[in-house]
Amino acid sequence: MKAVIMTRPGGPEVLEVVEGPDPVPGPGHVLVEVAVAGVNFMDVGVRQGMFWREMPDPKVLGVEGAGRVLAVGDGVSDFHLDQRVAWVYSPGSYAQKAVVEAASLVHVPDEIDDRTAASVMMQGLTASHFATDFYPVQAGDIALVHAAAGGVGLLLTQIIKLRGGSVIGRVSSAEKVAIAKQAGADHVIVETEGRFAEEAIRLSGGEGAHVVYDGSGPKTFQGSLDSLRISGTLCWYGAVLGGPGPLDIMKFPKSVKIGYPTFFHHVRTPELLRTHSAQLFDWIRKGKLKVWIAEEYPLANAAKAHADMESRATAGKLLLRPCKESR
Ligand SMILES: NC(=O)c1ccc[n+]([C@@H]2O[C@H](COP(=O)([O-])OP(=O)(O)OC[C@H]3O[C@@H](n4cnc5c(N)ncnc54)[C@H](OP(=O)(O)O)[C@@H]3O)[C@@H](O)[C@H]2O)c1
């Protein structure tokens, strides 16, 4: 089977497609055929050597996907041959076949196709964590969402709107405004230099946002703080693009609260994974949550997918297509 490996940390050029033997599922694991693998910004971090440093090179990238069960290991009772499944945080998903721990798998309902299922595992579960758990958005809340046309951003905007909040999106180019608005953003600021706070305050009636969701690295951090109202919350989550450095708590304005929520805290058990992904699938089934696919690439073009994601030109989800879709 074919897989995308990295042989050393670096730019997109360190990714290469190799042919290797099919993996074999051990106890508690399932062999899946990968119809669709999701590309996430964290994969860029892995490629750059920021994460998975303990894992020796060469290693297969990718953490999420959707497809069907090819074989089950000892002790697996929840999954059977040919069943449609999706998974998240399972290293090695940029491949035609992958071994996934049964605890990281969910069943995919008939009405949800593989592309949609793969698209919401990491970014959808993250967005739902941010808006329902880390800062449970209330009706009437105003949220500032950075990279509002990105994978997390488009899903987060829709979930905030589902909860009755309003959204000020921030994107890097005018081309992204229409898609952010289609997802429900009430206003969209086009900005790349970190000078958006004045406009965010103006658009929130002079008070500032109740919550800012910022995964955009150090450049936006101060502007995000400045965009908050008194006792506002900053949900900071852009580890790959870099942190703000040491912070002086005495300089935090307006009694704000700052936190760095991670995916693992929301979906820390198989039960939580199943409950939260079922909620996402239900919203999709009912037409309340939509997935935008930016582009689909053959496995051989994984390096191009990474370069595109880092170019800031994409809007929506990037997918790899290692095998034919099962549905
Ligand atoms: N904490 C967690 O659990 C968690 C989980 C998933 C994702 N994340 C983080 O969420 C963010 C979005 O991830 P994603 O997978 O959904 O990707 P994405 O939003 O589809 O793409 C990343 C977005 O970041 C912006 N961007 C790209 N390169 C940039 C650069 N060099 N400087 C500043 N902005 C840049 C772009 O938006 P604009 O050009 O419009 O600004 C782009 O749309 C990432 O920071 C990722 O690390 C965190």
The ligand as a Gaussian input file, in Angstrom:
#p B3LYP/6-31G(d) Opt

LIG

0 1
 N       -5.955000      23.526000      20.164000
 C       -6.483000      22.587000      19.410000
 O       -6.960000      21.579000      19.930000
 C       -6.512000      22.731000      17.912000
 C       -7.149000      21.759000      17.127000
 C       -7.226000      21.950000      15.738000
 C       -6.637000      23.083000      15.159000
 N       -5.971000      23.966000      15.960000
 C       -5.367000      25.182000      15.385000
 O       -6.404000      25.858000      14.695000
 C       -5.852000      26.649000      13.658000
 C       -6.627000      26.355000      12.379000
 O       -6.345000      25.028000      12.003000
 P       -7.044000      24.336000      10.768000
 O       -6.545000      22.935000      10.718000
 O       -8.511000      24.578000      10.823000
 O       -6.443000      25.097000       9.529000
 P       -7.163000      26.140000       8.563000
 O       -7.935000      27.118000       9.362000
 O       -7.891000      25.411000       7.516000
 O       -5.945000      26.879000       7.924000
 C       -5.166000      27.693000       8.720000
 C       -5.599000      29.163000       8.627000
 O       -4.644000      29.896000       9.348000
 C       -4.290000      31.073000       8.645000
 N       -2.852000      30.973000       8.362000
 C       -2.180000      30.083000       7.600000
 N       -0.882000      30.333000       7.606000
 C       -0.721000      31.408000       8.379000
 C        0.409000      32.128000       8.776000
 N        1.647000      31.819000       8.361000
 N        0.219000      33.159000       9.622000
 C       -1.002000      33.489000      10.050000
 N       -2.125000      32.814000       9.702000
 C       -1.966000      31.805000       8.882000
 C       -5.119000      31.122000       7.380000
 O       -6.241000      31.987000       7.602000
 P       -6.145000      33.557000       7.210000
 O       -5.150000      33.633000       6.091000
 O       -7.513000      33.946000       6.764000
 O       -5.702000      34.271000       8.445000
 C       -5.610000      29.682000       7.200000
 O       -6.895000      29.629000       6.668000
 C       -4.372000      26.283000      13.596000
 O       -3.659000      27.257000      14.320000
 C       -4.306000      24.946000      14.324000
 O       -3.040000      24.703000      14.877000
 C       -5.911000      23.818000      17.313000

